[in-house]
């Protein structure tokens, strides 16, 4: 964006912290105050108020944030479209992906993409599905990849690839010879699950509901926001977990985890692209097509 002051303001409005804004943009905190002050002087309004140690946007600040985000989106689109005129694809692509996708599916795709298009500036925000959809609503990212079953109004979803959730346990311990469990037996087994807002948890909850079982009936010993953390916990405990099949490929090969069948339950879901426009920009469409071709 040509107007650096708007970039500073957008960052400050998202972080609600001049200190974090300075850190993210690699400038001094007085410089942040200066840029925000110049915008306030230009428009004759106050953009932030203080509530103790916390910043809050004023009504004028919220109006400016909404318009500034549109300006930033238009500028990124302009930068990309003009790069096509020179035959050199360049620009900025801000991706967001739910934890499973960002850890296990995207790294090899991003490696190929940045090698193919070295002038593209790519960033990746990781979080659960709900957080990624919110980031898209907030114009903090251009494209999301999530695993949620529900669909947020105003967003558009395009299939990326299917996934299956599997029940896993460590080879030793009380489940060493367990080949399968019923949904009713699952209620008596210690489990470690993902946190609320996770697409994985949403799929599990929906599948259990079809069996007449509520999440509250499960013996959940721990909730973790990371699949890596869940796998590490299971490898060192008698608990089981339900995770993406993509996430346990290495553990199944090495024998540190094993799959236990869930009788009468098939936990299938789709990984999807999520975008704010029905017809994504050419840059977003280019990445989507590239990721689909990497299957």
C-alpha positions as CSV (number, residue, x, y, z in Angstrom):
1,X,0.0,0.0,0.0
2,X,1.4,3.4,-1.0
3,X,0.1,5.3,2.0
4,X,2.1,3.7,4.9
5,X,0.0,5.6,7.4
6,X,-3.1,3.5,6.4
7,X,-1.0,0.4,6.8
8,X,0.0,1.5,10.3
9,X,-3.6,2.3,11.2
10,X,-4.9,-1.0,10.0
11,X,-2.3,-2.9,12.0
12,X,-3.0,-0.8,15.1
13,X,-6.8,-1.3,14.7
14,X,-6.3,-5.1,14.5
15,X,-3.9,-5.4,17.4
16,X,-5.3,-2.6,19.5
17,X,-1.7,-2.0,20.6
18,X,0.8,0.5,19.4
19,X,3.6,-1.6,20.9
20,X,2.6,-4.7,18.9
21,X,2.0,-2.5,15.8
22,X,5.6,-1.2,16.1
23,X,6.9,-4.8,16.4
24,X,5.0,-6.1,13.4
25,X,6.0,-3.2,11.1
26,X,9.5,-2.9,12.5
27,X,9.2,0.8,13.4
28,X,9.3,2.7,16.6
29,X,6.3,3.2,18.9
30,X,6.6,7.0,18.5
31,X,6.5,6.5,14.7
32,X,3.2,4.6,15.1
33,X,1.8,7.5,17.2
34,X,3.0,10.0,14.6
35,X,1.3,8.2,11.7
36,X,-2.0,7.7,13.5
37,X,-1.8,11.4,14.7
38,X,-1.4,12.5,11.1
39,X,-4.5,10.6,10.0
40,X,-6.5,12.1,12.9
41,X,-5.3,15.6,11.9
42,X,-6.1,15.0,8.2
43,X,-9.7,13.9,8.9
44,X,-10.3,16.0,12.0
45,X,-11.4,13.0,14.1
46,X,-10.2,10.8,17.0
47,X,-9.5,7.2,15.9
48,X,-8.7,5.6,19.2
49,X,-9.7,6.0,22.8
50,X,-8.0,4.5,25.9
51,X,-9.8,2.3,28.4
52,X,-7.1,1.9,31.1
53,X,-4.2,0.3,29.3
54,X,-6.3,-0.9,26.4
55,X,-7.0,0.9,23.1
56,X,-10.5,0.9,21.5
57,X,-11.6,2.2,18.1
58,X,-13.9,5.1,18.0
59,X,-16.9,5.2,15.6
60,X,-14.7,7.2,13.2
61,X,-11.9,4.6,13.7
62,X,-14.2,1.8,12.8
63,X,-15.4,3.7,9.7
64,X,-11.8,4.3,8.6
65,X,-10.8,0.7,9.2
66,X,-13.6,-0.6,7.0
67,X,-12.7,1.8,4.1
68,X,-8.9,1.3,4.6
69,X,-9.3,-2.4,4.3
70,X,-11.1,-2.0,1.0
71,X,-8.2,0.3,-0.2
72,X,-5.7,-2.3,0.9
73,X,-7.5,-5.1,-1.0
74,X,-7.8,-2.9,-4.1
75,X,-4.1,-2.1,-4.0
76,X,-3.0,-5.7,-3.7
77,X,-5.3,-6.6,-6.7
78,X,-3.8,-3.7,-8.7
79,X,-0.3,-4.8,-7.9
80,X,-1.0,-8.3,-9.1
81,X,-2.8,-7.3,-12.2
82,X,0.0,-4.9,-13.2
83,X,2.5,-7.7,-12.7
84,X,0.7,-9.8,-15.3
85,X,1.4,-7.1,-17.9
86,X,5.1,-7.7,-17.5
87,X,4.8,-11.4,-17.6
88,X,6.2,-11.7,-14.0
89,X,3.7,-12.8,-11.4
90,X,4.2,-10.9,-8.2
91,X,2.2,-9.5,-5.4
92,X,1.1,-10.3,-1.9
93,X,-1.0,-13.3,-0.9
94,X,-2.2,-13.6,2.7
95,X,-3.3,-17.1,3.5
96,X,-5.0,-18.5,6.6
97,X,-5.4,-22.2,7.4
98,X,-6.8,-24.3,10.2
99,X,-4.2,-26.2,12.2
100,X,-4.3,-29.6,10.5
101,X,-4.1,-28.0,7.0
102,X,-1.3,-25.6,7.9
103,X,0.8,-28.3,9.5
104,X,0.4,-31.3,7.2
105,X,-0.9,-30.2,3.8
106,X,0.2,-26.7,3.0
107,X,4.0,-26.8,3.6
108,X,4.9,-28.8,0.5
109,X,2.4,-26.8,-1.6
110,X,3.8,-23.5,-0.4
111,X,7.4,-24.7,-1.1
112,X,6.4,-25.5,-4.7
113,X,4.4,-22.3,-5.1
114,X,7.1,-19.9,-3.9
115,X,9.7,-21.7,-6.0
116,X,7.4,-21.4,-9.1
117,X,6.6,-17.7,-8.4
118,X,9.6,-16.3,-6.5
119,X,8.3,-12.7,-6.6
120,X,5.2,-13.6,-4.7
121,X,5.1,-12.5,-1.1
122,X,3.2,-15.2,0.8
123,X,2.2,-15.2,4.5
124,X,0.3,-17.8,6.4
125,X,-1.9,-17.3,9.5
126,X,-2.7,-20.5,11.5
127,X,-5.6,-21.0,13.8
128,X,-8.7,-23.1,14.2
129,X,-11.4,-23.0,11.6
130,X,-13.5,-20.4,13.4
131,X,-10.5,-18.1,13.8
132,X,-9.6,-18.3,10.1
133,X,-13.2,-17.5,9.0
134,X,-13.2,-14.5,11.3
135,X,-9.8,-13.4,9.9
136,X,-11.4,-13.5,6.4
137,X,-14.3,-11.5,7.6
138,X,-11.9,-8.9,9.1
139,X,-9.9,-8.7,5.8
140,X,-6.8,-9.9,7.6
141,X,-6.3,-12.7,4.9
142,X,-7.2,-13.1,1.3
143,X,-8.0,-16.9,1.3
144,X,-8.6,-19.4,4.0
145,X,-8.4,-23.2,4.1
146,X,-10.6,-24.8,6.8
147,X,-12.2,-28.0,7.8
148,X,-15.4,-26.9,9.4
149,X,-18.8,-28.6,8.7
150,X,-20.9,-25.4,9.2
151,X,-20.8,-22.5,6.8
152,X,-20.6,-18.9,7.8
153,X,-23.1,-16.6,6.1
154,X,-21.4,-14.2,3.6
155,X,-18.5,-16.5,2.9
156,X,-18.0,-18.9,-0.1
157,X,-16.6,-22.4,0.1
158,X,-14.8,-24.4,-2.6
159,X,-13.7,-28.1,-2.2
160,X,-10.0,-28.6,-1.7
161,X,-9.7,-32.3,-0.8
162,X,-11.5,-34.9,1.4
163,X,-10.2,-36.1,4.7
164,X,-11.0,-38.9,7.2
165,X,-10.7,-38.7,11.0
166,X,-9.4,-41.8,12.7
167,X,-9.2,-43.0,16.3
168,X,-5.6,-43.6,17.4
169,X,-3.9,-45.1,20.5
170,X,-0.3,-46.0,21.5
171,X,0.7,-49.6,20.7
172,X,1.2,-50.5,24.4
173,X,-1.0,-50.1,27.4
174,X,-4.6,-51.2,27.9
175,X,-5.5,-50.7,24.2
176,X,-2.7,-52.8,22.8
177,X,-5.0,-55.5,21.5
178,X,-8.1,-53.4,21.0
179,X,-9.1,-53.7,17.3
180,X,-12.3,-51.7,17.4
181,X,-14.7,-49.9,19.7
182,X,-18.3,-49.0,19.5
183,X,-19.6,-45.5,20.0
184,X,-20.9,-46.6,23.5
185,X,-17.5,-47.9,24.4
186,X,-15.9,-44.6,23.3
187,X,-17.8,-42.9,26.2
188,X,-15.7,-45.0,28.7
189,X,-12.3,-44.4,27.1
190,X,-10.1,-41.4,28.2
191,X,-9.9,-39.1,25.3
192,X,-7.8,-36.0,24.3
193,X,-9.6,-33.7,21.9
194,X,-9.2,-30.4,20.1
195,X,-10.4,-27.1,21.5
196,X,-13.8,-25.5,20.9
197,X,-13.9,-23.8,17.5
198,X,-11.9,-26.6,15.9
199,X,-13.3,-28.1,12.7
200,X,-12.1,-31.5,13.9
201,X,-14.2,-31.2,17.0
202,X,-17.2,-30.1,15.0
203,X,-17.0,-33.2,12.8
204,X,-16.7,-35.5,15.9
205,X,-19.7,-33.8,17.6
206,X,-21.9,-34.2,14.5
207,X,-21.0,-37.8,14.0
208,X,-21.6,-38.6,17.7
209,X,-24.9,-36.8,17.6
210,X,-26.1,-39.2,14.9
211,X,-25.4,-42.0,17.4
212,X,-27.4,-40.3,20.1
213,X,-24.2,-39.3,22.0
214,X,-23.3,-35.8,23.2
215,X,-19.7,-34.6,23.6
216,X,-20.4,-34.0,27.3
217,X,-20.8,-37.8,27.7
218,X,-17.2,-38.4,26.7
219,X,-14.4,-38.8,29.2
220,X,-12.3,-35.9,28.0
221,X,-9.1,-35.7,30.0
222,X,-7.6,-32.8,28.1
223,X,-8.3,-30.4,25.3
224,X,-5.4,-29.1,23.1
225,X,-5.2,-26.6,20.3
226,X,-2.5,-28.6,18.4
227,X,-2.6,-31.9,16.7
228,X,1.1,-32.4,17.4
229,X,0.4,-31.8,21.1
230,X,-2.5,-34.4,21.0
231,X,-0.3,-37.0,19.3
232,X,2.5,-36.4,21.8
233,X,0.0,-36.8,24.7
234,X,-1.4,-40.1,23.3
235,X,2.1,-41.5,22.8
236,X,2.8,-41.1,26.5
237,X,-0.6,-41.9,28.0
238,X,-3.5,-44.4,28.0
239,X,-5.8,-41.9,26.3
240,X,-7.0,-42.2,22.7
241,X,-7.6,-39.3,20.2
242,X,-9.5,-38.7,17.0
243,X,-7.3,-36.9,14.5
244,X,-6.9,-36.4,10.7
245,X,-5.5,-39.4,8.9
246,X,-3.1,-36.9,7.2
247,X,-1.6,-36.1,10.6
248,X,-0.5,-39.6,11.6
249,X,1.1,-40.9,8.4
250,X,4.6,-40.8,10.0
251,X,3.5,-42.3,13.3
252,X,1.7,-45.2,11.6
253,X,4.8,-45.9,9.6
254,X,7.1,-45.8,12.6
255,X,4.6,-47.8,14.8
256,X,4.4,-45.2,17.5
257,X,0.6,-44.9,17.0
258,X,-2.0,-47.3,15.7
259,X,-5.5,-46.9,14.4
260,X,-8.5,-48.5,16.2
261,X,-11.7,-48.9,14.2
262,X,-14.8,-47.1,15.2
263,X,-17.7,-49.4,14.6
264,X,-20.6,-47.9,12.8
265,X,-18.9,-44.5,12.5
266,X,-17.1,-43.1,9.4
267,X,-15.8,-39.7,10.1
268,X,-15.4,-38.1,6.7
269,X,-15.1,-34.4,6.0
270,X,-13.9,-32.0,3.4
271,X,-11.0,-29.5,3.5
272,X,-12.3,-26.4,1.7
273,X,-11.1,-23.1,0.4
274,X,-13.0,-20.2,1.9
275,X,-13.1,-16.8,0.3
276,X,-15.1,-13.6,0.7
277,X,-16.1,-13.2,-2.9
278,X,-18.1,-15.6,-5.1
279,X,-15.6,-15.1,-7.8
280,X,-12.1,-14.8,-6.2
281,X,-9.5,-12.5,-7.6
282,X,-7.1,-13.8,-10.2
283,X,-4.3,-14.1,-7.6
284,X,-6.5,-16.1,-5.2
285,X,-7.8,-18.2,-8.1
286,X,-4.2,-18.9,-9.2
287,X,-3.2,-20.2,-5.8
288,X,-6.3,-22.4,-5.6
289,X,-5.7,-23.9,-9.0
290,X,-2.0,-24.5,-8.1
291,X,-2.9,-26.2,-4.8
292,X,-5.5,-28.4,-6.5
293,X,-2.9,-29.4,-9.1
294,X,-0.5,-30.5,-6.3
295,X,-2.6,-33.4,-5.2
